[in-house]
Amino acid sequence: MRWRFEDVTAFVEVVETGSITTAARRLNLSKSVVSKRVADLEAALGTTLFRRTTRSVVPTDHGLLLHERMRGLLRQLDQTVDELAEATGRLRGRLRVAAPMSFGSLHLAPVLIAFAARHPEIELVLDFDDRMVDLQRDGYDLAVRIGRLPPSSLIARRLCSSRRVVCCSPAYAARHGLPESVEALAGHCCIEYAHAPGSRLWQFEPGEPGGEPRSVIVRGRISVNNGETMCAAVEAGLGLAVLPLFIAADGLRRGSLVPVLEEIPPLADAVHAVWPPSRHLPPRVRALIAHLQQGFAGEPPWERDLAGPALQPARG
């Protein structure tokens, strides 16, 4: 029995992730297929490469030796393939991209689909989820993230602004009135975004240039981990929420959402593309970054034609 290239790649992924489950996710395969490929490689080589338990797979001495030799060879092979593709002007290979659910489905997907249509040899794997993924551990080439980025080793490229607005429904405004100050928000029922650290601390633009942001601690009975669900809860009259305009814009245009504190906008976020540091960034990743920058250049499309002082593009 001869060993196969796909068995080696599966083996290397299992060693580097420490998990058959994670390796299968990175390879876009089932766990059973990855397990069989590792078993086939062990049979072909006539040795045991992993010590298996119910909770982990740990490489044996032979497994560590094979990984040390094969890892460098696979990286050299990937780099050679990328260089050949770049020389011929053709992009090929897999791109794994992670992004928040609402932004991904509403606005990012059309841009990525256009990229895939332009490059038919690209295999595009999209993962839209509001959880924060570990790009290097989970094998993503690139992620789109919204907000103020925490310190990390990731490389970031700003794509566009992501302004936010406090909203409620017309019914909520009729029942409870609208707060007239940031401090008055503390007396209202507010909906929290579960994935944001300190989600009860709402921060707003300073009252004067160079000043400190204004802030208030809010309260509420609803916490949601998805922006579109938050928007639905607001439209149902369950409270106020800080929503990104890429979610709230349609409701504001329809009148199902009412802007609150129009003269005092929440601190704005930004949309970034982020990727792991690498000496050799594959041409397909570089091309995707450039495509995203072009796709989101200028005024974000979801912010066009919005009325009201807090909803107009920032000047200066």
HELIX and SHEET records of a PDB file:
HELIX    1   1 PHE A    5  THR A   17  1                                  13    
HELIX    2   2 ILE A   20  LEU A   27  1                                   8    
HELIX    3   3 LYS A   31  LEU A   45  1                                  15    
HELIX    4   4 ASP A   61  THR A   88  1                                  28    
HELIX    5   5 MET A  101  PHE A  103  1                                   3    
HELIX    6   6 GLY A  104  LEU A  108  3                                   5    
HELIX    7   7 ALA A  109  ARG A  118  1                                  10    
HELIX    8   8 LEU A  135  ASP A  138  1                                   4    
HELIX    9   9 PRO A  170  HIS A  176  1                                   7    
HELIX   10  10 GLU A  183  GLY A  187  5                                   5    
HELIX   11  11 GLY A  227  GLU A  235  1                                   9    
HELIX   12  12 LEU A  245  ARG A  254  1                                  10    
HELIX   13  13 PRO A  283  GLY A  295  1                                  13    
HELIX   14  14 PRO A  301  GLU A  303  5                                   3    
HELIX   15  15 PRO A  309  LEU A  311  5                                   3    
SHEET    1   A 2 PHE A  50  ARG A  52  0                                        
SHEET    2   A 2 VAL A  57  PRO A  59 -1                                        
SHEET    1   B 5 ILE A 122  PHE A 128  0                                        
SHEET    2   B 5 GLY A  93  ALA A  99  1                                        
SHEET    3   B 5 LEU A 142  ILE A 146  1                                        
SHEET    4   B 5 ASP A 269  TRP A 275 -1                                        
SHEET    5   B 5 ILE A 155  SER A 162 -1                                        
SHEET    1   C 3 ALA A 241  PRO A 244  0                                        
SHEET    2   C 3 ARG A 164  CYS A 168 -1                                        
SHEET    3   C 3 VAL A 258  VAL A 260 -1                                        
SHEET    1   D 2 GLU A 192  TYR A 193  0                                        
SHEET    2   D 2 SER A 223  VAL A 224  1                                        
SHEET    1   E 2 LEU A 201  PHE A 204  0                                        
SHEET    2   E 2 ARG A 214  ILE A 217 -1                                        
END                                                                             
